[in-house]
């Protein structure tokens, strides 16, 4: 287990990531799928996922990601 090689998600965000509803770009921006954006009437999507679009992940001070995995 290498803590510098992974993302720590909540259960909700982990499931959304696994289903391709959200992703993280190489420059650490969260992107929300267009499929999820079309479900904008969902309170769950509105409250917990859609607001993440374009948000930059706060990187840790410890266990910084290495470039060469």
CHARMM-style PDB file with segment names, atoms N, HN, CA, C and O in Angstrom:
ATOM      1  N   UNK     1       0.841  -1.173   0.000  1.00  0.00      PROA
ATOM      2  CA  UNK     1       0.000   0.000   0.000  1.00  0.00      PROA
ATOM      3  C   UNK     1       0.887   1.236   0.000  1.00  0.00      PROA
ATOM      4  O   UNK     1       1.705   1.431   0.899  1.00  0.00      PROA
ATOM      5  N   UNK     2       0.716   2.050  -1.001  1.00  0.00      PROA
ATOM      6  HN  UNK     2       0.052   1.892  -1.732  1.00  0.00      PROA
ATOM      7  CA  UNK     2       1.491   3.284  -1.135  1.00  0.00      PROA
ATOM      8  C   UNK     2       0.530   4.463  -1.076  1.00  0.00      PROA
ATOM      9  O   UNK     2      -0.224   4.680  -2.025  1.00  0.00      PROA
ATOM     10  N   UNK     3       0.535   5.234   0.013  1.00  0.00      PROA
ATOM     11  HN  UNK     3       1.147   5.058   0.784  1.00  0.00      PROA
ATOM     12  CA  UNK     3      -0.421   6.331   0.147  1.00  0.00      PROA
ATOM     13  C   UNK     3      -0.222   7.452  -0.863  1.00  0.00      PROA
ATOM     14  O   UNK     3      -1.102   8.301  -1.010  1.00  0.00      PROA
ATOM     15  N   UNK     4       0.908   7.479  -1.562  1.00  0.00      PROA
ATOM     16  HN  UNK     4       1.622   6.789  -1.442  1.00  0.00      PROA
ATOM     17  CA  UNK     4       1.110   8.521  -2.567  1.00  0.00      PROA
ATOM     18  C   UNK     4       0.537   8.113  -3.923  1.00  0.00      PROA
ATOM     19  O   UNK     4       0.622   8.877  -4.884  1.00  0.00      PROA
ATOM     20  N   UNK     5      -0.039   6.927  -4.009  1.00  0.00      PROA
ATOM     21  HN  UNK     5      -0.108   6.306  -3.228  1.00  0.00      PROA
ATOM     22  CA  UNK     5      -0.567   6.414  -5.270  1.00  0.00      PROA
ATOM     23  C   UNK     5      -2.049   6.093  -5.131  1.00  0.00      PROA
ATOM     24  O   UNK     5      -2.447   4.933  -5.241  1.00  0.00      PROA
ATOM     25  N   UNK     6      -2.859   7.103  -4.892  1.00  0.00      PROA
ATOM     26  HN  UNK     6      -2.536   8.045  -4.803  1.00  0.00      PROA
ATOM     27  CA  UNK     6      -4.284   6.860  -4.790  1.00  0.00      PROA
ATOM     28  C   UNK     6      -5.049   8.098  -4.380  1.00  0.00      PROA
ATOM     29  O   UNK     6      -4.472   9.138  -4.060  1.00  0.00      PROA
ATOM     30  N   UNK     7      -6.359   7.961  -4.397  1.00  0.00      PROA
ATOM     31  HN  UNK     7      -6.827   7.116  -4.657  1.00  0.00      PROA
ATOM     32  CA  UNK     7      -7.260   9.032  -3.983  1.00  0.00      PROA
ATOM     33  C   UNK     7      -8.115   8.516  -2.840  1.00  0.00      PROA
ATOM     34  O   UNK     7      -8.528   7.356  -2.840  1.00  0.00      PROA
ATOM     35  N   UNK     8      -8.373   9.355  -1.890  1.00  0.00      PROA
ATOM     36  HN  UNK     8      -8.037  10.297  -1.890  1.00  0.00      PROA
ATOM     37  CA  UNK     8      -9.226   8.990  -0.767  1.00  0.00      PROA
ATOM     38  C   UNK     8     -10.598   9.628  -0.991  1.00  0.00      PROA
ATOM     39  O   UNK     8     -10.753  10.842  -0.862  1.00  0.00      PROA
ATOM     40  N   UNK     9     -11.577   8.811  -1.324  1.00  0.00      PROA
ATOM     41  HN  UNK     9     -11.451   7.825  -1.429  1.00  0.00      PROA
ATOM     42  CA  UNK     9     -12.934   9.278  -1.587  1.00  0.00      PROA
ATOM     43  C   UNK     9     -13.878   8.824  -0.483  1.00  0.00      PROA
ATOM     44  O   UNK     9     -13.616   7.840   0.209  1.00  0.00      PROA
ATOM     45  N   UNK    10     -14.967   9.544  -0.328  1.00  0.00      PROA
ATOM     46  HN  UNK    10     -15.180  10.343  -0.890  1.00  0.00      PROA
ATOM     47  CA  UNK    10     -16.058   9.050   0.506  1.00  0.00      PROA
ATOM     48  C   UNK    10     -16.711   7.906  -0.263  1.00  0.00      PROA
ATOM     49  O   UNK    10     -16.427   7.716  -1.445  1.00  0.00      PROA
ATOM     50  N   UNK    11     -17.571   7.151   0.387  1.00  0.00      PROA
ATOM     51  HN  UNK    11     -17.802   7.305   1.348  1.00  0.00      PROA
ATOM     52  CA  UNK    11     -18.252   6.028  -0.281  1.00  0.00      PROA
ATOM     53  C   UNK    11     -19.060   6.522  -1.489  1.00  0.00      PROA
ATOM     54  O   UNK    11     -19.070   5.870  -2.533  1.00  0.00      PROA
ATOM     55  N   UNK    12     -19.729   7.656  -1.356  1.00  0.00      PROA
ATOM     56  HN  UNK    12     -19.721   8.186  -0.508  1.00  0.00      PROA
ATOM     57  CA  UNK    12     -20.525   8.211  -2.456  1.00  0.00      PROA
ATOM     58  C   UNK    12     -19.642   8.581  -3.639  1.00  0.00      PROA
ATOM     59  O   UNK    12     -19.936   8.217  -4.778  1.00  0.00      PROA
ATOM     60  N   UNK    13     -18.565   9.303  -3.371  1.00  0.00      PROA
ATOM     61  HN  UNK    13     -18.326   9.599  -2.446  1.00  0.00      PROA
ATOM     62  CA  UNK    13     -17.688   9.741  -4.449  1.00  0.00      PROA
ATOM     63  C   UNK    13     -16.934   8.567  -5.070  1.00  0.00      PROA
ATOM     64  O   UNK    13     -16.663   8.576  -6.271  1.00  0.00      PROA
ATOM     65  N   UNK    14     -16.598   7.573  -4.281  1.00  0.00      PROA
ATOM     66  HN  UNK    14     -16.819   7.565  -3.306  1.00  0.00      PROA
ATOM     67  CA  UNK    14     -15.949   6.377  -4.800  1.00  0.00      PROA
ATOM     68  C   UNK    14     -16.864   5.648  -5.780  1.00  0.00      PROA
ATOM     69  O   UNK    14     -16.427   5.220  -6.848  1.00  0.00      PROA
ATOM     70  N   UNK    15     -18.113   5.513  -5.415  1.00  0.00      PROA
ATOM     71  HN  UNK    15     -18.468   5.861  -4.547  1.00  0.00      PROA
ATOM     72  CA  UNK    15     -19.077   4.835  -6.300  1.00  0.00      PROA
ATOM     73  C   UNK    15     -19.288   5.639  -7.584  1.00  0.00      PROA
ATOM     74  O   UNK    15     -19.353   5.068  -8.672  1.00  0.00      PROA
ATOM     75  N   UNK    16     -19.394   6.965  -7.456  1.00  0.00      PROA
ATOM     76  HN  UNK    16     -19.341   7.430  -6.572  1.00  0.00      PROA
ATOM     77  CA  UNK    16     -19.563   7.818  -8.640  1.00  0.00      PROA
ATOM     78  C   UNK    16     -18.337   7.716  -9.550  1.00  0.00      PROA
ATOM     79  O   UNK    16     -18.469   7.691 -10.774  1.00  0.00      PROA
ATOM     80  N   UNK    17     -17.157   7.659  -8.955  1.00  0.00      PROA
ATOM     81  HN  UNK    17     -17.050   7.679  -7.961  1.00  0.00      PROA
ATOM     82  CA  UNK    17     -15.913   7.516  -9.724  1.00  0.00      PROA
ATOM     83  C   UNK    17     -15.890   6.166 -10.442  1.00  0.00      PROA
ATOM     84  O   UNK    17     -15.583   6.097 -11.632  1.00  0.00      PROA
ATOM     85  N   UNK    18     -16.214   5.102  -9.719  1.00  0.00      PROA
ATOM     86  HN  UNK    18     -16.464   5.159  -8.752  1.00  0.00      PROA
ATOM     87  CA  UNK    18     -16.222   3.759 -10.312  1.00  0.00      PROA
ATOM     88  C   UNK    18     -17.211   3.642 -11.461  1.00  0.00      PROA
ATOM     89  O   UNK    18     -16.979   2.886 -12.404  1.00  0.00      PROA
ATOM     90  N   UNK    19     -18.302   4.377 -11.393  1.00  0.00      PROA
ATOM     91  HN  UNK    19     -18.491   4.992 -10.627  1.00  0.00      PROA
ATOM     92  CA  UNK    19     -19.327   4.334 -12.450  1.00  0.00      PROA
ATOM     93  C   UNK    19     -19.081   5.341 -13.569  1.00  0.00      PROA
ATOM     94  O   UNK    19     -19.875   5.445 -14.504  1.00  0.00      PROA
ATOM     95  N   UNK    20     -17.989   6.073 -13.471  1.00  0.00      PROA
ATOM     96  HN  UNK    20     -17.344   5.988 -12.711  1.00  0.00      PROA
ATOM     97  CA  UNK    20     -17.640   7.025 -14.529  1.00  0.00      PROA
ATOM     98  C   UNK    20     -18.439   8.312 -14.484  1.00  0.00      PROA
ATOM     99  O   UNK    20     -18.483   9.050 -15.468  1.00  0.00      PROA
ATOM    100  N   UNK    21     -19.065   8.589 -13.364  1.00  0.00      PROA
ATOM    101  HN  UNK    21     -19.029   7.990 -12.564  1.00  0.00      PROA
ATOM    102  CA  UNK    21     -19.855   9.821 -13.257  1.00  0.00      PROA
ATOM    103  C   UNK    21     -18.991  11.020 -12.901  1.00  0.00      PROA
ATOM    104  O   UNK    21     -19.338  12.155 -13.227  1.00  0.00      PROA
ATOM    105  N   UNK    22     -17.876  10.779 -12.241  1.00  0.00      PROA
ATOM    106  HN  UNK    22     -17.593   9.857 -11.976  1.00  0.00      PROA
ATOM    107  CA  UNK    22     -16.893  11.826 -11.994  1.00  0.00      PROA
ATOM    108  C   UNK    22     -15.516  11.254 -12.304  1.00  0.00      PROA
ATOM    109  O   UNK    22     -15.311  10.041 -12.262  1.00  0.00      PROA
ATOM    110  N   UNK    23     -14.591  12.128 -12.612  1.00  0.00      PROA
ATOM    111  HN  UNK    23     -14.758  13.113 -12.647  1.00  0.00      PROA
ATOM    112  CA  UNK    23     -13.210  11.727 -12.842  1.00  0.00      PROA
ATOM    113  C   UNK    23     -12.296  12.840 -12.346  1.00  0.00      PROA
ATOM    114  O   UNK    23     -12.754  13.931 -12.004  1.00  0.00      PROA
ATOM    115  N   UNK    24     -11.010  12.552 -12.311  1.00  0.00      PROA
ATOM    116  HN  UNK    24     -10.639  11.666 -12.588  1.00  0.00      PROA
ATOM    117  CA  UNK    24     -10.017  13.539 -11.908  1.00  0.00      PROA
ATOM    118  C   UNK    24      -8.990  13.620 -13.031  1.00  0.00      PROA
ATOM    119  O   UNK    24      -8.431  12.604 -13.446  1.00  0.00      PROA
ATOM    120  N   UNK    25      -8.748  14.824 -13.517  1.00  0.00      PROA
ATOM    121  HN  UNK    25      -9.202  15.649 -13.181  1.00  0.00      PROA
ATOM    122  CA  UNK    25      -7.803  15.038 -14.608  1.00  0.00      PROA
ATOM    123  C   UNK    25      -6.365  14.988 -14.072  1.00  0.00      PROA
ATOM    124  O   UNK    25      -6.156  15.064 -12.862  1.00  0.00      PROA
ATOM    125  N   UNK    26      -5.385  14.862 -14.958  1.00  0.00      PROA
ATOM    126  HN  UNK    26      -5.555  14.800 -15.942  1.00  0.00      PROA
ATOM    127  CA  UNK    26      -3.981  14.846 -14.507  1.00  0.00      PROA
ATOM    128  C   UNK    26      -3.570  16.106 -13.740  1.00  0.00      PROA
ATOM    129  O   UNK    26      -2.632  16.071 -12.944  1.00  0.00      PROA
ATOM    130  N   UNK    27      -4.269  17.214 -13.979  1.00  0.00      PROA
ATOM    131  HN  UNK    27      -5.031  17.243 -14.625  1.00  0.00      PROA
ATOM    132  CA  UNK    27      -3.953  18.433 -13.227  1.00  0.00      PROA
ATOM    133  C   UNK    27      -4.854  18.583 -12.000  1.00  0.00      PROA
ATOM    134  O   UNK    27      -5.002  19.678 -11.459  1.00  0.00      PROA
ATOM    135  N   UNK    28      -5.457  17.464 -11.567  1.00  0.00      PROA
ATOM    136  HN  UNK    28      -5.337  16.574 -12.007  1.00  0.00      PROA
ATOM    137  CA  UNK    28      -6.208  17.344 -10.318  1.00  0.00      PROA
ATOM    138  C   UNK    28      -7.520  18.143 -10.284  1.00  0.00      PROA
ATOM    139  O   UNK    28      -7.947  18.594  -9.221  1.00  0.00      PROA
ATOM    140  N   UNK    29      -8.150  18.314 -11.439  1.00  0.00      PROA
ATOM    141  HN  UNK    29      -7.803  17.948 -12.302  1.00  0.00      PROA
ATOM    142  CA  UNK    29      -9.468  18.930 -11.489  1.00  0.00      PROA
ATOM    143  C   UNK    29     -10.526  17.841 -11.539  1.00  0.00      PROA
ATOM    144  O   UNK    29     -10.357  16.839 -12.234  1.00  0.00      PROA
ATOM    145  N   UNK    30     -11.601  18.032 -10.815  1.00  0.00      PROA
ATOM    146  HN  UNK    30     -11.738  18.846 -10.250  1.00  0.00      PROA
ATOM    147  CA  UNK    30     -12.722  17.092 -10.850  1.00  0.00      PROA
ATOM    148  C   UNK    30     -13.593  17.460 -12.044  1.00  0.00      PROA
ATOM    149  O   UNK    30     -13.923  18.627 -12.256  1.00  0.00      PROA
ATOM    150  N   UNK    31     -13.955  16.453 -12.812  1.00  0.00      PROA
ATOM    151  HN  UNK    31     -13.686  15.505 -12.641  1.00  0.00      PROA
ATOM    152  CA  UNK    31     -14.863  16.647 -13.951  1.00  0.00      PROA
ATOM    153  C   UNK    31     -16.084  15.768 -13.726  1.00  0.00      PROA
ATOM    154  O   UNK    31     -15.966  14.626 -13.281  1.00  0.00      PROA
ATOM    155  N   UNK    32     -17.238  16.300 -14.032  1.00  0.00      PROA
ATOM    156  HN  UNK    32     -17.334  17.227 -14.393  1.00  0.00      PROA
ATOM    157  CA  UNK    32     -18.510  15.591 -13.868  1.00  0.00      PROA
ATOM    158  C   UNK    32     -19.009  15.207 -15.255  1.00  0.00      PROA
ATOM    159  O   UNK    32     -18.992  16.028 -16.171  1.00  0.00      PROA
ATOM    160  N   UNK    33     -19.453  13.961 -15.414  1.00  0.00      PROA
ATOM    161  HN  UNK    33     -19.466  13.294 -14.670  1.00  0.00      PROA
ATOM    162  CA  UNK    33     -19.889  13.482 -16.727  1.00  0.00      PROA
ATOM    163  C   UNK    33     -21.134  14.226 -17.201  1.00  0.00      PROA
ATOM    164  O   UNK    33     -21.937  14.699 -16.397  1.00  0.00      PROA
ATOM    165  N   UNK    34     -21.276  14.317 -18.500  1.00  0.00      PROA
ATOM    166  HN  UNK    34     -20.624  13.933 -19.153  1.00  0.00      PROA
ATOM    167  CA  UNK    34     -22.461  14.964 -19.080  1.00  0.00      PROA
ATOM    168  C   UNK    34     -23.717  14.178 -18.715  1.00  0.00      PROA
ATOM    169  O   UNK    34     -24.793  14.759 -18.578  1.00  0.00      PROA
ATOM    170  N   UNK    35     -23.587  12.867 -18.556  1.00  0.00      PROA
ATOM    171  HN  UNK    35     -22.713  12.395 -18.666  1.00  0.00      PROA
ATOM    172  CA  UNK    35     -24.724  12.029 -18.153  1.00  0.00      PROA
ATOM    173  C   UNK    35     -25.261  12.483 -16.800  1.00  0.00      PROA
ATOM    174  O   UNK    35     -26.473  12.576 -16.606  1.00  0.00      PROA
ATOM    175  N   UNK    36     -24.372  12.759 -15.884  1.00  0.00      PROA
ATOM    176  HN  UNK    36     -23.387  12.683 -16.041  1.00  0.00      PROA
ATOM    177  CA  UNK    36     -24.791  13.213 -14.564  1.00  0.00      PROA
ATOM    178  C   UNK    36     -25.344  14.632 -14.631  1.00  0.00      PROA
ATOM    179  O   UNK    36     -26.306  14.957 -13.935  1.00  0.00      PROA
ATOM    180  N   UNK    37     -24.749  15.468 -15.454  1.00  0.00      PROA
ATOM    181  HN  UNK    37     -23.968  15.204 -16.020  1.00  0.00      PROA
ATOM    182  CA  UNK    37     -25.223  16.840 -15.590  1.00  0.00      PROA
ATOM    183  C   UNK    37     -26.643  16.885 -16.131  1.00  0.00      PROA
ATOM    184  O   UNK    37     -27.389  17.814 -15.820  1.00  0.00      PROA
ATOM    185  N   UNK    38     -27.035  15.893 -16.939  1.00  0.00      PROA
ATOM    186  HN  UNK    38     -26.430  15.139 -17.191  1.00  0.00      PROA
ATOM    187  CA  UNK    38     -28.391  15.817 -17.476  1.00  0.00      PROA
ATOM    188  C   UNK    38     -29.407  15.439 -16.405  1.00  0.00      PROA
ATOM    189  O   UNK    38     -30.605  15.652 -16.595  1.00  0.00      PROA
ATOM    190  N   UNK    39     -28.956  14.883 -15.288  1.00  0.00      PROA
ATOM    191  HN  UNK    39     -27.983  14.710 -15.134  1.00  0.00      PROA
ATOM    192  CA  UNK    39     -29.830  14.503 -14.175  1.00  0.00      PROA
ATOM    193  C   UNK    39     -29.863  15.616 -13.130  1.00  0.00      PROA
ATOM    194  O   UNK    39     -29.918  15.346 -11.931  1.00  0.00      PROA
ATOM    195  N   UNK    40     -29.830  16.833 -13.576  1.00  0.00      PROA
ATOM    196  HN  UNK    40     -29.786  17.053 -14.551  1.00  0.00      PROA
ATOM    197  CA  UNK    40     -29.701  17.959 -12.658  1.00  0.00      PROA
ATOM    198  C   UNK    40     -30.908  18.121 -11.748  1.00  0.00      PROA
ATOM    199  O   UNK    40     -30.864  18.919 -10.812  1.00  0.00      PROA
ATOM    200  N   UNK    41     -31.997  17.375 -12.001  1.00  0.00      PROA
ATOM    201  HN  UNK    41     -32.033  16.726 -12.761  1.00  0.00      PROA
ATOM    202  CA  UNK    41     -33.161  17.449 -11.119  1.00  0.00      PROA
ATOM    203  C   UNK    41     -33.009  16.534  -9.892  1.00  0.00      PROA
ATOM    204  O   UNK    41     -33.857  16.541  -9.000  1.00  0.00      PROA
ATOM    205  N   UNK    42     -31.939  15.760  -9.856  1.00  0.00      PROA
ATOM    206  HN  UNK    42     -31.249  15.755 -10.581  1.00  0.00      PROA
ATOM    207  CA  UNK    42     -31.681  14.873  -8.728  1.00  0.00      PROA
ATOM    208  C   UNK    42     -31.069  15.661  -7.575  1.00  0.00      PROA
ATOM    209  O   UNK    42     -30.001  16.252  -7.737  1.00  0.00      PROA
ATOM    210  N   UNK    43     -31.728  15.682  -6.406  1.00  0.00      PROA
ATOM    211  HN  UNK    43     -32.596  15.202  -6.275  1.00  0.00      PROA
ATOM    212  CA  UNK    43     -31.149  16.401  -5.259  1.00  0.00      PROA
ATOM    213  C   UNK    43     -29.776  15.856  -4.860  1.00  0.00      PROA
ATOM    214  O   UNK    43     -28.898  16.626  -4.469  1.00  0.00      PROA
ATOM    215  N   UNK    44     -29.584  14.555  -4.953  1.00  0.00      PROA
ATOM    216  HN  UNK    44     -30.297  13.930  -5.270  1.00  0.00      PROA
ATOM    217  CA  UNK    44     -28.295  13.955  -4.612  1.00  0.00      PROA
ATOM    218  C   UNK    44     -27.203  14.489  -5.542  1.00  0.00      PROA
ATOM    219  O   UNK    44     -26.130  14.890  -5.092  1.00  0.00      PROA
ATOM    220  N   UNK    45     -27.491  14.486  -6.829  1.00  0.00      PROA
ATOM    221  HN  UNK    45     -28.363  14.160  -7.195  1.00  0.00      PROA
ATOM    222  CA  UNK    45     -26.512  14.991  -7.801  1.00  0.00      PROA
ATOM    223  C   UNK    45     -26.231  16.462  -7.562  1.00  0.00      PROA
ATOM    224  O   UNK    45     -25.075  16.885  -7.589  1.00  0.00      PROA
ATOM    225  N   UNK    46     -27.265  17.237  -7.332  1.00  0.00      PROA
ATOM    226  HN  UNK    46     -28.204  16.893  -7.311  1.00  0.00      PROA
ATOM    227  CA  UNK    46     -27.090  18.678  -7.118  1.00  0.00      PROA
ATOM    228  C   UNK    46     -26.279  18.952  -5.864  1.00  0.00      PROA
ATOM    229  O   UNK    46     -25.367  19.777  -5.891  1.00  0.00      PROA
ATOM    230  N   UNK    47     -26.591  18.282  -4.775  1.00  0.00      PROA
ATOM    231  HN  UNK    47     -27.333  17.612  -4.753  1.00  0.00      PROA
ATOM    232  CA  UNK    47     -25.969  18.578  -3.493  1.00  0.00      PROA
ATOM    233  C   UNK    47     -24.549  18.044  -3.358  1.00  0.00      PROA
ATOM    234  O   UNK    47     -23.718  18.666  -2.697  1.00  0.00      PROA
ATOM    235  N   UNK    48     -24.258  16.902  -3.974  1.00  0.00      PROA
ATOM    236  HN  UNK    48     -24.933  16.397  -4.512  1.00  0.00      PROA
ATOM    237  CA  UNK    48     -22.988  16.236  -3.677  1.00  0.00      PROA
ATOM    238  C   UNK    48     -22.055  16.014  -4.863  1.00  0.00      PROA
ATOM    239  O   UNK    48     -20.888  15.682  -4.658  1.00  0.00      PROA
ATOM    240  N   UNK    49     -22.524  16.185  -6.079  1.00  0.00      PROA
ATOM    241  HN  UNK    49     -23.472  16.455  -6.245  1.00  0.00      PROA
ATOM    242  CA  UNK    49     -21.666  15.862  -7.207  1.00  0.00      PROA
ATOM    243  C   UNK    49     -21.513  16.999  -8.220  1.00  0.00      PROA
ATOM    244  O   UNK    49     -20.392  17.311  -8.624  1.00  0.00      PROA
ATOM    245  N   UNK    50     -22.601  17.614  -8.631  1.00  0.00      PROA
ATOM    246  HN  UNK    50     -23.511  17.360  -8.303  1.00  0.00      PROA
ATOM    247  CA  UNK    50     -22.517  18.628  -9.686  1.00  0.00      PROA
ATOM    248  C   UNK    50     -21.662  19.826  -9.286  1.00  0.00      PROA
ATOM    249  O   UNK    50     -21.016  20.434 -10.139  1.00  0.00      PROA
ATOM    250  N   UNK    51     -21.650  20.168  -8.017  1.00  0.00      PROA
ATOM    251  HN  UNK    51     -22.174  19.674  -7.324  1.00  0.00      PROA
ATOM    252  CA  UNK    51     -20.854  21.293  -7.549  1.00  0.00      PROA
ATOM    253  C   UNK    51     -19.358  21.042  -7.588  1.00  0.00      PROA
ATOM    254  O   UNK    51     -18.564  21.958  -7.374  1.00  0.00      PROA
ATOM    255  N   UNK    52     -18.971  19.807  -7.859  1.00  0.00      PROA
ATOM    256  HN  UNK    52     -19.616  19.062  -8.032  1.00  0.00      PROA
ATOM    257  CA  UNK    52     -17.547  19.468  -7.919  1.00  0.00      PROA
ATOM    258  C   UNK    52     -16.915  19.798  -9.269  1.00  0.00      PROA
ATOM    259  O   UNK    52     -15.690  19.805  -9.394  1.00  0.00      PROA
ATOM    260  N   UNK    53     -17.735  20.068 -10.272  1.00  0.00      PROA
ATOM    261  HN  UNK    53     -18.730  20.062 -10.171  1.00  0.00      PROA
ATOM    262  CA  UNK    53     -17.222  20.333 -11.617  1.00  0.00      PROA
ATOM    263  C   UNK    53     -16.186  21.454 -11.582  1.00  0.00      PROA
ATOM    264  O   UNK    53     -16.472  22.575 -11.162  1.00  0.00      PROA
ATOM    265  N   UNK    54     -14.970  21.121 -12.035  1.00  0.00      PROA
ATOM    266  HN  UNK    54     -14.738  20.210 -12.376  1.00  0.00      PROA
ATOM    267  CA  UNK    54     -13.909  22.112 -12.140  1.00  0.00      PROA
ATOM    268  C   UNK    54     -13.175  22.426 -10.841  1.00  0.00      PROA
ATOM    269  O   UNK    54     -12.275  23.266 -10.826  1.00  0.00      PROA
ATOM    270  N   UNK    55     -13.553  21.757  -9.747  1.00  0.00      PROA
ATOM    271  HN  UNK    55     -14.285  21.076  -9.759  1.00  0.00      PROA
ATOM    272  CA  UNK    55     -12.893  22.001  -8.465  1.00  0.00      PROA
ATOM    273  C   UNK    55     -11.536  21.296  -8.461  1.00  0.00      PROA
ATOM    274  O   UNK    55     -11.426  20.142  -8.875  1.00  0.00      PROA
ATOM    275  N   UNK    56     -10.525  21.986  -7.999  1.00  0.00      PROA
ATOM    276  HN  UNK    56     -10.614  22.924  -7.663  1.00  0.00      PROA
ATOM    277  CA  UNK    56      -9.193  21.380  -7.917  1.00  0.00      PROA
ATOM    278  C   UNK    56      -9.062  20.658  -6.582  1.00  0.00      PROA
ATOM    279  O   UNK    56      -9.412  21.199  -5.533  1.00  0.00      PROA
ATOM    280  N   UNK    57      -8.553  19.428  -6.635  1.00  0.00      PROA
ATOM    281  HN  UNK    57      -8.269  18.989  -7.488  1.00  0.00      PROA
ATOM    282  CA  UNK    57      -8.340  18.635  -5.432  1.00  0.00      PROA
ATOM    283  C   UNK    57      -7.223  19.273  -4.616  1.00  0.00      PROA
ATOM    284  O   UNK    57      -6.189  19.672  -5.151  1.00  0.00      PROA
ATOM    285  N   UNK    58      -7.451  19.359  -3.330  1.00  0.00      PROA
ATOM    286  HN  UNK    58      -8.291  19.035  -2.896  1.00  0.00      PROA
ATOM    287  CA  UNK    58      -6.421  19.869  -2.436  1.00  0.00      PROA
ATOM    288  C   UNK    58      -5.410  18.756  -2.194  1.00  0.00      PROA
ATOM    289  O   UNK    58      -5.759  17.692  -1.682  1.00  0.00      PROA
ATOM    290  N   UNK    59      -4.188  18.998  -2.556  1.00  0.00      PROA
ATOM    291  HN  UNK    59      -3.905  19.862  -2.972  1.00  0.00      PROA
ATOM    292  CA  UNK    59      -3.149  17.986  -2.433  1.00  0.00      PROA
ATOM    293  C   UNK    59      -2.618  17.940  -1.007  1.00  0.00      PROA
ATOM    294  O   UNK    59      -2.552  18.966  -0.329  1.00  0.00      PROA
ATOM    295  N   UNK    60      -2.240  16.752  -0.554  1.00  0.00      PROA
ATOM    296  HN  UNK    60      -2.294  15.918  -1.104  1.00  0.00      PROA
ATOM    297  CA  UNK    60      -1.717  16.617   0.809  1.00  0.00      PROA
ATOM    298  C   UNK    60      -0.314  17.203   0.930  1.00  0.00      PROA
ATOM    299  O   UNK    60       0.415  17.331  -0.055  1.00  0.00      PROA
ATOM    300  N   UNK    61       0.036  17.547   2.135  1.00  0.00      PROA
ATOM    301  HN  UNK    61      -0.555  17.444   2.935  1.00  0.00      PROA
ATOM    302  CA  UNK    61       1.398  18.020   2.396  1.00  0.00      PROA
ATOM    303  C   UNK    61       2.344  16.828   2.572  1.00  0.00      PROA
ATOM    304  O   UNK    61       3.553  16.940   2.368  1.00  0.00      PROA
ATOM    305  N   UNK    62       1.775  15.701   2.951  1.00  0.00      PROA
ATOM    306  HN  UNK    62       0.793  15.609   3.117  1.00  0.00      PROA
ATOM    307  CA  UNK    62       2.538  14.482   3.180  1.00  0.00      PROA
ATOM    308  C   UNK    62       2.137  13.463   2.112  1.00  0.00      PROA
ATOM    309  O   UNK    62       0.999  13.481   1.642  1.00  0.00      PROA
ATOM    310  N   UNK    63       3.023  12.607   1.737  1.00  0.00      PROA
ATOM    311  HN  UNK    63       3.947  12.592   2.119  1.00  0.00      PROA
ATOM    312  CA  UNK    63       2.755  11.559   0.738  1.00  0.00      PROA
ATOM    313  C   UNK    63       2.376  12.147  -0.618  1.00  0.00      PROA
ATOM    314  O   UNK    63       1.395  11.721  -1.228  1.00  0.00      PROA
ATOM    315  N   UNK    64       3.142  13.116  -1.085  1.00  0.00      PROA
ATOM    316  HN  UNK    64       3.938  13.462  -0.590  1.00  0.00      PROA
ATOM    317  CA  UNK    64       2.880  13.763  -2.363  1.00  0.00      PROA
ATOM    318  C   UNK    64       3.029  12.748  -3.487  1.00  0.00      PROA
ATOM    319  O   UNK    64       3.911  11.891  -3.449  1.00  0.00      PROA
ATOM    320  N   UNK    65       2.170  12.850  -4.477  1.00  0.00      PROA
ATOM    321  HN  UNK    65       1.453  13.547  -4.508  1.00  0.00      PROA
ATOM    322  CA  UNK    65       2.177  11.937  -5.616  1.00  0.00      PROA
ATOM    323  C   UNK    65       3.505  12.032  -6.371  1.00  0.00      PROA
ATOM    324  O   UNK    65       4.005  13.122  -6.649  1.00  0.00      PROA
ATOM    325  N   UNK    66       4.050  10.884  -6.688  1.00  0.00      PROA
ATOM    326  HN  UNK    66       3.644   9.998  -6.462  1.00  0.00      PROA
ATOM    327  CA  UNK    66       5.265  10.815  -7.484  1.00  0.00      PROA
ATOM    328  C   UNK    66       4.879  10.765  -8.962  1.00  0.00      PROA
ATOM    329  O   UNK    66       3.829  10.236  -9.325  1.00  0.00      PROA
ATOM    330  N   UNK    67       5.731  11.315  -9.790  1.00  0.00      PROA
ATOM    331  HN  UNK    67       6.584  11.744  -9.495  1.00  0.00      PROA
ATOM    332  CA  UNK    67       5.473  11.328 -11.249  1.00  0.00      PROA
ATOM    333  C   UNK    67       5.684   9.957 -11.876  1.00  0.00      PROA
ATOM    334  O   UNK    67       4.948   9.585 -12.790  1.00  0.00      PROA
ATOM    335  N   UNK    68       6.652   9.211 -11.415  1.00  0.00      PROA
ATOM    336  HN  UNK    68       7.250   9.514 -10.672  1.00  0.00      PROA
ATOM    337  CA  UNK    68       6.971   7.913 -12.018  1.00  0.00      PROA
ATOM    338  C   UNK    68       6.427   6.788 -11.156  1.00  0.00      PROA
ATOM    339  O   UNK    68       7.047   6.414 -10.160  1.00  0.00      PROA
ATOM    340  N   UNK    69       5.305   6.258 -11.517  1.00  0.00      PROA
ATOM    341  HN  UNK    69       4.801   6.561 -12.326  1.00  0.00      PROA
ATOM    342  CA  UNK    69       4.692   5.157 -10.762  1.00  0.00      PROA
ATOM    343  C   UNK    69       5.364   3.869 -11.151  1.00  0.00      PROA
ATOM    344  OT1 UNK    69       5.009   2.808 -10.639  1.00  0.00      PROA
TER     345      UNK     69
END
